[in-house]
Amino acid sequence: MRPRQPDGPRALVLGSGTSTGVPLIGCHCAVCDSPDLRDNRLRSGVYVTAGNFAVQLDVSPDFRQQALRFGIEQVNVLLVTHPHADHVLGLDEIRRFNTLQNSRIQAYARDFTLSGIGRIFSYIVTPSPEQETLYRPQIDFVEIDDGPLEIGPFTLTSLEIPHGPTRSTAFKLVWNNRSFVYAPDCSQVTPAFQSFIQGADVVLLDGLRDRYHPSHLTFDDSVAAMRASGVSRGYVTHIGHDILHAELEKKFPDNIKPAYDGLEIEW
């Protein structure tokens, strides 16, 4: 592992679970009843900081709980992968960060994500005159494509990736020639995506379970993609309740691990 640079980037995994979270409501399987805290998984989200700049990747329904649990009090920029409920329903919590920071906050996403957010959160995106006066998030939505964009100390690029019958986004943050890739929802490793993660320092990639799922990669799919791309460190995320964390760790090579809530990654 490279020595950390002063004020270098750090990624904090806020949620490593699939859309239901783990434990599932009403389930008493070995994973859902596990005493291992790594088997308790909130919905997807990652908080990245470098110096005094903070990027929130996805805002799940658990975002308020995650912010309180991990003491998050600053968000400079949002990155949103796609408009599914488990990745956007925490958007309303951004209003508190507007208050704390006394500023609007920019959110970057691709066109299909912005369209979905507009349908779900019309009171944020296109408020009526009556809604203008409500205590609501003050967010400036910015449409992005593949091209590079400077965001604080990071260079941001993104790639549209398949997510079953819909689409999602893979984000890459580069700092001082070091790269971090976040792709929590993906159903197929295309040649473009394989190239996108090639040689990355850290990759967090979808891996739901051992069995096939039409909208997600299996563990084997995820590990194979990261090994083929030569990533330095890989983490499987968006995990279901099919296998204990301790057992999953045994399945992976040394440089690839299952993510868990509270995992901190420096790069």
C-alpha positions in Angstrom: 0.0 0.0 0.0 1.3 3.5 -0.9 2.0 5.8 2.1 -0.8 8.2 2.6 -0.2 11.8 1.4 -1.1 14.7 3.7 -4.8 15.4 3.3 -5.0 12.5 0.8 -8.4 11.0 -0.1 -10.3 8.6 2.1 -13.5 6.7 1.2 -15.9 5.7 4.0 -18.4 3.0 3.1 -21.7 4.2 4.6 -23.8 1.3 3.3 -22.7 -2.0 1.6 -26.1 -3.7 1.3 -28.5 -4.4 -1.5 -31.9 -2.6 -1.9 -33.6 -4.4 1.0 -30.7 -3.8 3.4 -29.5 -6.6 5.7 -31.1 -7.9 7.8 -34.3 -8.1 5.8 -37.6 -7.4 7.4 -39.0 -10.6 8.8 -36.0 -12.8 7.8 -34.2 -15.0 10.4 -31.6 -16.6 8.3 -28.1 -17.1 9.5 -27.0 -13.8 7.9 -29.9 -11.7 9.0 -29.5 -13.0 12.6 -25.7 -12.8 12.6 -24.0 -11.2 15.6 -21.2 -10.0 13.3 -21.8 -6.3 12.7 -20.3 -6.7 9.2 -23.4 -8.6 8.3 -25.6 -5.6 9.2 -25.7 -3.7 5.9 -27.4 -0.4 5.2 -28.2 0.7 1.7 -25.5 1.8 -0.7 -23.5 5.0 -0.2 -19.9 6.1 0.1 -18.5 9.3 1.6 -15.2 10.5 0.0 -13.0 13.3 1.5 -9.7 14.9 0.5 -8.5 17.8 2.7 -11.6 19.9 3.4 -13.6 18.7 0.5 -16.4 16.1 0.8 -18.2 14.1 -1.9 -21.2 12.0 -1.2 -21.8 9.1 -3.7 -25.5 8.2 -3.7 -28.0 9.1 -0.9 -29.9 6.0 0.2 -33.1 5.9 2.4 -30.6 5.3 5.2 -28.6 8.5 4.6 -29.8 10.3 7.7 -28.9 7.3 9.9 -25.6 7.0 8.2 -24.8 10.7 8.6 -25.6 10.5 12.3 -23.7 7.2 12.8 -20.5 8.4 11.1 -20.6 12.1 12.1 -21.0 13.5 8.6 -21.6 17.2 8.8 -20.3 18.4 5.4 -21.2 17.6 1.8 -19.8 19.8 -1.0 -20.9 17.7 -4.0 -23.3 14.8 -4.7 -22.7 12.1 -7.3 -25.7 10.0 -8.1 -25.4 6.7 -10.0 -29.0 6.1 -11.0 -32.6 7.0 -9.8 -33.6 3.8 -8.0 -35.1 4.2 -4.6 -32.2 2.7 -2.6 -29.8 5.3 -4.2 -31.8 8.5 -4.1 -34.5 8.5 -1.4 -32.2 10.2 1.0 -32.0 13.3 -1.2 -34.3 15.3 1.1 -31.7 15.1 3.9 -29.5 17.4 1.9 -31.5 20.4 3.2 -29.8 20.0 6.5 -26.4 20.4 4.9 -27.6 23.5 3.1 -28.4 24.9 6.5 -25.1 23.8 8.0 -23.1 25.2 5.2 -25.3 28.1 4.3 -25.0 27.3 0.6 -26.5 25.4 -2.3 -25.0 22.0 -3.2 -24.2 20.7 -6.7 -25.3 17.2 -7.7 -23.7 15.6 -10.8 -25.5 12.8 -12.7 -26.2 11.5 -16.2 -29.3 12.4 -18.1 -31.4 9.3 -17.2 -30.6 9.8 -13.5 -31.7 13.5 -13.6 -34.9 12.5 -15.4 -35.7 10.0 -12.7 -34.9 12.4 -9.9 -37.1 15.0 -11.5 -40.1 12.6 -11.5 -39.5 11.5 -7.8 -38.5 14.9 -6.4 -40.4 17.5 -8.4 -40.7 19.7 -5.3 -36.9 19.9 -5.4 -36.2 20.1 -9.2 -39.3 22.0 -10.4 -41.1 23.4 -7.4 -44.4 25.1 -7.6 -44.7 28.7 -6.3 -46.2 27.2 -3.1 -43.3 24.7 -2.7 -40.7 27.4 -3.2 -41.2 28.6 0.4 -40.9 25.1 1.9 -37.8 23.9 3.8 -36.5 21.8 1.0 -33.1 20.8 -0.5 -31.3 23.6 -2.4 -29.5 21.6 -5.1 -28.1 22.6 -8.4 -28.3 19.5 -10.7 -25.5 19.2 -13.3 -25.8 16.8 -16.3 -22.5 15.0 -17.1 -21.3 12.7 -19.7 -18.1 10.7 -20.2 -15.8 13.7 -20.3 -13.5 14.7 -17.4 -14.7 17.4 -15.0 -12.8 19.1 -12.2 -14.6 18.8 -8.9 -12.7 20.3 -5.9 -9.4 18.4 -5.8 -10.7 15.6 -7.9 -10.9 14.9 -11.6 -14.3 13.1 -12.3 -15.1 10.9 -15.2 -18.1 8.6 -15.5 -19.4 5.8 -17.7 -22.9 4.5 -18.4 -23.2 0.9 -17.5 -25.9 -1.8 -17.8 -28.1 -2.5 -14.8 -30.5 -5.1 -16.0 -33.3 -3.5 -18.1 -32.2 0.0 -16.9 -28.9 1.9 -16.7 -26.5 3.0 -13.9 -23.3 5.0 -13.7 -19.7 4.1 -12.8 -17.9 7.1 -11.3 -14.1 7.5 -11.2 -12.4 10.1 -8.9 -8.8 10.8 -9.6 -6.5 12.5 -7.1 -2.7 12.9 -7.6 -2.8 10.2 -10.3 -4.6 7.8 -8.0 -8.0 6.5 -8.9 -11.1 5.4 -7.1 -14.0 3.8 -8.9 -17.6 3.3 -7.6 -20.0 1.1 -9.5 -22.5 -0.4 -7.0 -25.1 -1.5 -9.6 -24.0 -3.3 -12.7 -25.3 -6.4 -14.5 -22.6 -6.8 -17.2 -18.9 -6.1 -17.5 -18.7 -4.6 -21.0 -15.4 -4.0 -22.7 -15.8 -0.2 -22.1 -16.3 -0.8 -18.4 -13.3 -3.2 -18.2 -11.2 -0.5 -19.7 -12.7 2.1 -17.4 -11.5 0.2 -14.3 -8.2 -0.9 -15.8 -5.3 -0.3 -13.3 -7.4 1.6 -10.8 -6.1 1.9 -7.3 -9.4 1.1 -5.6 -12.7 -0.2 -7.1 -16.0 -0.8 -5.3 -18.1 -3.0 -7.6 -21.5 -4.6 -7.5 -21.6 -8.2 -6.3 -25.0 -9.3 -5.0 -24.7 -13.0 -4.4 -23.4 -16.3 -5.9 -26.5 -17.0 -7.9 -27.4 -15.2 -11.2 -29.5 -12.0 -10.9 -30.7 -10.1 -14.0 -29.7 -6.7 -12.7 -26.5 -7.4 -10.7 -23.1 -9.1 -11.0 -22.4 -12.3 -9.0 -19.5 -12.5 -6.6 -17.5 -14.4 -9.2 -18.4 -11.9 -12.0 -17.2 -9.0 -9.8 -14.0 -10.7 -8.7 -13.1 -11.8 -12.2 -13.6 -8.3 -13.6 -11.4 -6.7 -11.0 -8.7 -9.3 -11.4 -8.7 -9.0 -15.2 -8.4 -5.2 -14.9 -5.4 -5.3 -12.5 -6.9 -3.2 -9.8 -4.7 -2.7 -6.8 -7.5 -3.2 -4.3 -11.0 -4.3 -5.0 -14.1 -4.4 -2.8 -17.4 -6.1 -3.6 -20.5 -4.1 -2.5 -24.3 -4.1 -2.8 -24.3 -7.5 -1.0 -27.4 -9.5 -0.1 -28.1 -11.9 2.7 -27.0 -15.1 1.1 -23.6 -15.6 2.8 -21.9 -14.5 6.0 -19.2 -11.8 5.7 -16.7 -14.1 7.3 -17.4 -16.9 4.8 -17.4 -14.4 1.9 -13.9 -13.2 2.8 -12.5 -16.7 2.4 -13.8 -16.9 -1.2 -11.8 -13.9 -2.5 -8.1 -13.3 -3.4 -6.0 -11.3 -1.0 -6.4 -7.9 -2.8 -10.2 -8.2 -3.1 -12.5 -8.1 -0.1 -16.2 -7.8 0.7 -17.1 -4.2 1.8 -18.9 -3.6 5.0 -20.5 -0.6 6.6 -17.8 1.6 8.3 -15.0 0.4 6.1 -12.4 3.1 5.6 -10.2 3.1 2.5 -7.3 5.4 1.9 -5.6 5.6 -1.5 
